[in-house]
Amino acid sequence: MTWTPYRGDTYLDWPATEAWCRALAEAFPGFVHLDVVGRSRHGRALILLAIGVDVGSEPADALARRPAVWLDGGTHAAEWTSVMATLYAVSRWVEALAAGDPAVTAWFTGRAAWVMPCLSPDGFQALHEGAPYLRSTLRPPRQTETRAGLEPGDVDGDGVVRWMRWRDPAGPWVADDAQPVGMRPRSLDDDPADAFFFAPEGELIAWDGARWTAATLMHGLDLNRNFPAHWAPFSMFGMDGGAYPGSEPESRAVLDAVAARPGIGAALTNHTYTGALLTQPYRPDSPLSVGDVELCERLAREAAAGTGYRVLRVWPDFTYDDKKPIVGVWADTLCTVFGVPGYTLELWDPFAHCGETIDKPAAFFKKPDAALVSRMMARFAEDPANVSPWRSFAHPQLGAVEIGGVDYMRTVRNPPVAHLAAECARGLAVVDRLRAALPACRARLAVRGDGDVRVVELLVENLGFLPTSSLRHAEAIAVAPRVTATLVVGPDVTVLEGAATRDLGHLDGWGSAQVAEARHPLYPSLSERGHRAVARWVVRGGGPVTVAWDAGRGGRGVETAD
């Protein structure tokens, strides 16, 4: 396959996505390295791309320690935009590197972006092939589940699972006169003759010939509840969080991939929908300090500025139930297990597209406003390509039914193709801000003294937004390398004072200073730690001295002076 830039002008399925990634790595071996870090339950490659200058020739251990941003998509199979937005970002970065763009080249020299385009390729491809809605992977039903009821599926053979309705005086729905395909909840004033049952297209399994009920989801695992952060047994909307944290091959692979790359300093996981950037805290008893929570929100607002995305704290702004915290989430795991500011970007806002506003999106999912949904469906139905009119069908079990509805995958869950490129561009703006916020250290070496005795002094300073630990929590759980400086001398130089390797701790970033003591514009001050540290040695003898410094997530280097 010849590689071509991805412009956000179509939705690619998994074979096309994988081929695109492999062609990219072959076309640009100096800027792209492709690794397969695991296999899905059904054997598909879990691809991880490294983007940066000379990533193809750098030893793996050195590449893993580069200061880096993490980007992923496809945790949820139906969220196609999340995958396309990763390809769009990679395409733009590599094009800029190939063109010699000075700013992009400078940033990607010695730094990297790690990109996993799709965490759930099995489910992603199944939905592209017309499978009924599923959350993440193709994990089969648990052995403890006995499934019976309506199983979504393509009963009329047109290759798409749509909506299905049939008249019955006990039905809880009636046709919505305000728009052509949707339904509204039945009221006491409605005529029973106008009542319908309303469900996904499908057939009844293990049916007793009488009851009309919904079967539990065939593939009910939510991969975004299978990560370690505050994991607990979970069940909602027919979905569960797996048997234990990391019980799925996909979640284990992504956990191991991040753990093996200690240079990662900030992360973004793409999702859909609602047009929001989700930040900490995830629960009222978050293990993060108040300072870390504020730093995460401060960076989120910087990253979302000018994009139109709202910044929402998961608790209490994006919870389904105030008394039931969301558990096992990947972005929360990035923060609390790896000490990295990790964010969920909910790409695409179908509400705003339809002229509507939702204050608390997660609460809306559990208790929707039927009138608002009706207005949205009417707006989408203005384009005939978005809807399939109701048509009669002889159902093998239910008799006369009607099948039709809105193209949910390209209206609500993901944008119509005409709006995809703009959404990908907004996502790129967010991840570009995150990579610009990484800790960024530099060092200056000076040698002073008269005669045979000299003082060697290395000054290390962090010019980045984030501290060298990314979060203070990373220091508390000892997952972020501390800043060190190591003096290297020749045979003619003797060290009189100072250990060869000096531990300089961690350095603040200017963003972390803004949420510390120095943040108040009416009461200016300096932070308690600061962004600078110095290492000193006293040596005897002439000749050059060398100091190798390592600031972990803030970079590394070697300085030499006479």
C-alpha positions, 0 to 999 in steps of 0.5 A, a space after each residue: 500500500 502506498 501511504 497517503 495523508 489522512 485528511 478526515 474525509 472518510 471513516 476507515 475500517 480496521 484493515 484499512 487503518 492497520 494498512 495505513 499505519 504500516 505503510 506510514 512506517 515504511 514510508 518514513 522510517 526516520 520519523 515513525 517506528 511501528 511496534 505490535 505491543 499485543 494481540 486482541 482477543 481475536 488476534 488482531 495487532 495492537 499497534 503502537 506508533 512512535 513519532 519523532 526524529 530518528 525514532 527508527 534508529 534509536 535503541 529501544 531503551 533510549 526511545 522509551 525514556 524520551 519525554 513523550 505524549 501519549 495518544 490513543 483511540 478506539 477504547 469503545 468500538 462505536 467511537 470511530 472518530 476517536 480512531 480517525 483523530 489519532 490518524 489525523 494527528 499522526 498524519 499532520 505531524 509526519 507531514 510537518 517533519 517530512 517538510 522540515 517544519 522548524 517548530 515541529 522538528 525542534 519539538 520532536 527532536 529528543 521527544 516523541 509521541 506514542 500513538 495507539 490508534 485503536 485499543 479495541 480493533 475486534 469490536 471496531 471492525 465488527 461495527 464496520 461490518 454491520 454488527 449490532 452495537 457493542 461497547 468494546 471487545 468481542 469478549 463472549 458472555 460470562 459463564 454466569 449469564 443466561 441470555 434470553 430476550 431480544 438479540 439485536 441483529 440484521 433481520 431484514 438482510 440489508 447489512 445494517 442493524 436499524 430500529 424496529 417498532 410494532 404496534 401494540 396497545 401495551 406499548 410505551 412509545 408513540 410516533 413522534 409527529 415532530 420528525 419522521 423517524 423517531 419515537 416519543 414516550 407515550 402519555 396518558 392522553 395518547 390513544 392505545 391504538 397508536 402505541 408501539 413497542 420500540 427496540 433495536 432490529 433483531 430476533 428473540 433468543 431462548 424465547 418462551 413465545 410470550 414475553 418481550 424482553 431485552 437480552 443482555 449484551 452479547 459483548 458486554 465488556 466495557 474496556 474503559 472499566 477494566 483498568 486499575 484505578 479504583 477498580 471494583 465490580 461494575 455493571 451499568 447499561 448491560 455492561 461490566 468491567 471485566 473479571 479483574 483489573 487488566 483481565 482483558 488482553 487489550 487492557 493488559 497490553 496498553 498498561 504494559 506499553 505505558 509502564 515500559 515508557 517512563 518518559 511519557 509525561 502527559 496523555 490523551 485518550 480519544 472518545 466520543 461524544 459530547 464535545 468535552 475534555 474530562 479531567 480530575 477528580 473522578 471521585 470525592 476521595 481521589 488519591 490525588 492532592 488538591 494541587 494535582 487536581 488543580 494542575 490537571 484542570 489548569 492544563 485542561 483549560 489551556 489545552 481546550 482553549 479556542 477549540 469549543 470543547 468544555 472542560 468538565 470534572 468527572 466528579 461531579 460534572 460527568 457522573 451517571 450517579 453522584 453516589 456511584 463513582 466511575 471505576 476502572 477508567 483508563 484516563 484515571 489510571 494514567 493519573 493515579 497509577 502512572 502519575 501522568 496528567 491523563 485526559 478523556 477527550 469526548 470528540 463531537 458534540 451532536 447536541 451543539 450541532 443541533 443547536 442544543 445545550 446539555 449541562 450534565 451529559 452523563 446524567 442526560 444519558 440516564 434521564 434524557 429529555 425526550 423533547 430535546 431528542 426529538 428536536 435533534 432527530 428532526 435536525 439530523 433528518 434534514 439530510 435524507 442520507 442520515 435516516 432510513 424511513 420506516 418500512 414494513 417487514 414480516 418478522 419471523 416471530 413478531 409478525 408485522 413490524 416496521 424497520 427504519 431510523 436514524 444512522 446513529 453511527 454517523 449522526 449521534 455517536 460520530 459526526 457525518 463525514 462532512 464534519 469529520 475533518 473539522 472534529 479531527 482538527 479540534 482534537 489535534 489542537 488539544 493533543 498539540 497543547 498537551 505535548 507543548 506542556 511537557 516538562 522541558 529541562 536544560 542545563 548549563 555547566 560552568 567551571 571556575 577557579 584559579 590554579 589546580 583546584 576548580 569548582 564544577 557547577 551544573 545548573 538544571 532548570 525546567 522551562 516547561 508547564 509541568 513539573 519534572 514528575 508531571 504530577 506530585 502524585 508521581 513522586 509520592 508513588 515513586 514512578 517518575 525518575 528524579 533529576 540527577 547529575 553525574 560528573 565524569 572526569 579524566 585520569 588527571 582530575 581528582 574529585 575533592 568534594 561531592 559524590 559523583 552522582 547527585 540527586 536533585 529531586 524534582 523541579 517545578 514547572 511554571 504551570 505547577 507554580 500557578 497552582 501553588 503559593 505563587 498563583 495569586 496576582 494580589 499576593 505574589 510569592 515564589 513556590 516552595 520548591 522552584 524550577 531550578 537546582 544546582 549540583 557542585 563538585 570541587 576537583 583538582 587537576 586540569 582538563 575537560 570535565 563532563 556532566 551527564 544529567 537526566 531529568 526523566 520526563 524533562 529530558 536529558 543531556 551531556 555538558 562538557 567544559 574545560 
